[in-house]
Amino acid sequence: MGKLLPFLLAIAGLCAGVGAGYSLKPEAAEESASDAEVDMKGDPGREPDASARESGGSYFEIANQFVVPVIKDERVDGMVILSITLDISSAQMDTARRLEPRLRDALLRVLFDHANAGGFDGRFTETSRVRTLRDALVEAARGVAGPDVADVLILDLARQDI
Protein backbone atom coordinates (compact mmCIF):
# COMPACT_ATOMS: atom_id res chain seq x y z
CA MET A 1 0.00 0.00 0.00
CA GLY A 2 2.95 2.31 0.69
CA LYS A 3 4.08 2.22 -2.96
CA LEU A 4 0.56 2.58 -4.28
CA LEU A 5 -0.35 5.70 -2.30
CA PRO A 6 1.88 8.18 -4.21
CA PHE A 7 0.58 6.84 -7.51
CA LEU A 8 -3.04 7.21 -6.37
CA LEU A 9 -2.37 10.73 -5.11
CA ALA A 10 -0.79 11.66 -8.45
CA ILE A 11 -3.78 10.29 -10.37
CA ALA A 12 -6.22 12.08 -8.03
CA GLY A 13 -4.30 15.34 -8.50
CA LEU A 14 -4.27 14.88 -12.25
CA CYS A 15 -8.02 14.23 -12.31
CA ALA A 16 -8.67 17.28 -10.12
CA GLY A 17 -6.51 19.42 -12.42
CA VAL A 18 -8.29 18.18 -15.54
CA GLY A 19 -11.67 18.77 -13.93
CA ALA A 20 -10.73 22.27 -12.84
CA GLY A 21 -9.31 23.08 -16.26
CA TYR A 22 -12.44 21.80 -17.98
CA SER A 23 -14.83 23.69 -15.69
CA LEU A 24 -12.83 26.93 -15.90
CA LYS A 25 -12.33 26.73 -19.67
CA PRO A 26 -13.63 29.96 -21.29
CA GLU A 27 -16.38 29.74 -23.87
CA ALA A 28 -15.02 29.53 -27.43
CA ALA A 29 -15.84 32.59 -29.51
CA GLU A 30 -17.19 32.14 -33.01
CA GLU A 31 -14.37 32.33 -35.52
CA SER A 32 -14.95 34.76 -38.36
CA ALA A 33 -14.47 33.69 -41.97
CA SER A 34 -11.43 35.92 -42.34
CA ASP A 35 -9.79 34.25 -39.32
CA ALA A 36 -10.39 30.85 -40.90
CA GLU A 37 -8.81 32.03 -44.16
CA VAL A 38 -5.75 33.34 -42.32
CA ASP A 39 -5.39 29.99 -40.52
CA MET A 40 -5.54 28.09 -43.81
CA LYS A 41 -3.01 30.39 -45.49
CA GLY A 42 -0.63 29.98 -42.57
CA ASP A 43 -0.37 26.23 -43.24
CA PRO A 44 -0.10 25.75 -47.02
CA GLY A 45 0.31 21.98 -46.81
CA ARG A 46 -3.09 21.50 -45.19
CA GLU A 47 -5.67 22.04 -47.94
CA PRO A 48 -9.18 20.92 -46.88
CA ASP A 49 -11.35 18.77 -49.11
CA ALA A 50 -13.53 20.54 -51.67
CA SER A 51 -16.75 19.70 -49.78
CA ALA A 52 -15.45 21.38 -46.61
CA ARG A 53 -14.33 24.46 -48.56
CA GLU A 54 -17.71 24.83 -50.29
CA SER A 55 -19.76 24.64 -47.11
CA GLY A 56 -17.42 26.83 -45.11
CA GLY A 57 -16.73 23.92 -42.77
CA SER A 58 -17.88 23.43 -39.22
CA TYR A 59 -16.15 22.43 -36.05
CA PHE A 60 -17.08 19.26 -34.21
CA GLU A 61 -15.59 19.28 -30.72
CA ILE A 62 -14.90 15.83 -29.33
CA ALA A 63 -16.81 15.83 -26.03
CA ASN A 64 -14.10 14.92 -23.52
CA GLN A 65 -10.36 15.37 -23.35
CA PHE A 66 -8.04 12.51 -24.26
CA VAL A 67 -5.75 11.27 -21.49
CA VAL A 68 -2.80 9.23 -22.73
CA PRO A 69 -0.33 7.52 -20.38
CA VAL A 70 3.37 7.85 -21.19
CA ILE A 71 5.13 4.64 -20.25
CA LYS A 72 8.88 4.43 -19.63
CA ASP A 73 10.73 1.43 -18.23
CA GLU A 74 7.49 -0.52 -17.79
CA ARG A 75 5.86 2.13 -15.58
CA VAL A 76 3.69 5.20 -16.11
CA ASP A 77 6.09 8.15 -16.37
CA GLY A 78 3.52 10.83 -17.18
CA MET A 79 0.16 11.66 -18.70
CA VAL A 80 -0.60 13.68 -21.83
CA ILE A 81 -3.93 15.49 -22.00
CA LEU A 82 -5.36 16.69 -25.33
CA SER A 83 -8.51 18.41 -26.54
CA ILE A 84 -9.34 17.65 -30.16
CA THR A 85 -11.80 19.24 -32.58
CA LEU A 86 -12.59 18.13 -36.13
CA ASP A 87 -12.89 20.57 -39.02
CA ILE A 88 -15.68 18.86 -40.95
CA SER A 89 -18.28 19.83 -43.54
CA SER A 90 -21.59 21.09 -42.16
CA ALA A 91 -23.42 18.28 -43.91
CA GLN A 92 -21.48 15.68 -41.93
CA MET A 93 -22.04 17.11 -38.43
CA ASP A 94 -24.87 14.67 -37.60
CA THR A 95 -22.78 11.77 -38.89
CA ALA A 96 -19.86 12.89 -36.71
CA ARG A 97 -22.12 13.04 -33.64
CA ARG A 98 -23.45 9.57 -34.37
CA LEU A 99 -19.94 8.18 -34.92
CA GLU A 100 -18.31 9.95 -31.97
CA PRO A 101 -17.56 6.74 -30.00
CA ARG A 102 -15.84 5.21 -33.05
CA LEU A 103 -14.00 8.50 -33.71
CA ARG A 104 -12.75 8.60 -30.10
CA ASP A 105 -11.58 5.01 -30.36
CA ALA A 106 -9.70 5.59 -33.63
CA LEU A 107 -8.10 8.80 -32.37
CA LEU A 108 -7.14 7.20 -29.05
CA ARG A 109 -5.45 4.30 -30.88
CA VAL A 110 -3.36 6.82 -32.83
CA LEU A 111 -2.48 8.67 -29.62
CA PHE A 112 -1.43 5.43 -27.88
CA ASP A 113 0.74 4.46 -30.86
CA HIS A 114 2.30 7.93 -30.87
CA ALA A 115 3.04 7.69 -27.13
CA ASN A 116 4.49 4.16 -27.46
CA ALA A 117 6.78 5.36 -30.28
CA GLY A 118 8.18 8.10 -28.00
CA GLY A 119 6.20 10.90 -29.62
CA PHE A 120 5.46 12.55 -26.27
CA ASP A 121 9.03 12.34 -24.97
CA GLY A 122 11.42 15.29 -24.89
CA ARG A 123 10.44 18.21 -27.13
CA PHE A 124 7.07 16.79 -28.09
CA THR A 125 5.67 20.19 -29.16
CA GLU A 126 8.11 20.64 -32.05
CA THR A 127 6.30 21.50 -35.27
CA SER A 128 7.41 18.36 -37.10
CA ARG A 129 6.30 16.07 -34.28
CA VAL A 130 2.91 17.76 -33.93
CA ARG A 131 2.43 17.70 -37.71
CA THR A 132 3.15 13.95 -37.77
CA LEU A 133 0.60 13.42 -35.01
CA ARG A 134 -2.01 15.62 -36.72
CA ASP A 135 -1.55 13.82 -40.04
CA ALA A 136 -2.09 10.45 -38.35
CA LEU A 137 -5.16 11.80 -36.52
CA VAL A 138 -6.64 13.17 -39.78
CA GLU A 139 -6.11 9.81 -41.48
CA ALA A 140 -7.82 7.99 -38.59
CA ALA A 141 -10.75 10.45 -38.52
CA ARG A 142 -11.24 10.13 -42.27
CA GLY A 143 -11.20 6.35 -41.90
CA VAL A 144 -14.24 6.61 -39.61
CA ALA A 145 -16.13 9.74 -40.75
CA GLY A 146 -15.13 9.84 -44.42
CA PRO A 147 -13.30 12.33 -46.63
CA ASP A 148 -15.27 15.34 -45.36
CA VAL A 149 -12.89 15.65 -42.40
CA ALA A 150 -10.73 18.58 -43.54
CA ASP A 151 -8.43 18.72 -40.51
CA VAL A 152 -7.93 17.75 -36.89
CA LEU A 153 -7.32 20.66 -34.55
CA ILE A 154 -5.38 20.08 -31.35
CA LEU A 155 -6.72 22.78 -29.06
CA ASP A 156 -5.00 21.80 -25.82
CA LEU A 157 -1.88 19.71 -25.32
CA ALA A 158 -0.21 19.25 -21.96
CA ARG A 159 2.06 16.70 -20.33
CA GLN A 160 2.03 15.99 -16.61
CA ASP A 161 5.04 14.02 -15.36
CA ILE A 162 4.44 11.68 -12.46
Secondary structure, 3 states (H helix, E strand, C coil): CCCHHHHHHHHHHHHHHHHHHHHCCCCCCCCCHHHHHHHHHHCCCCCCCHHHHHHCCEEEECCCCEEEEEEECCEEEEEEEEEEEEEECHHHHHHHHHCHHHHHHHHHHHHHHHHHCCCCCCCCCCHHHHHHHHHHHHHHHHHHHCCCEEEEEEEEEEEEEC
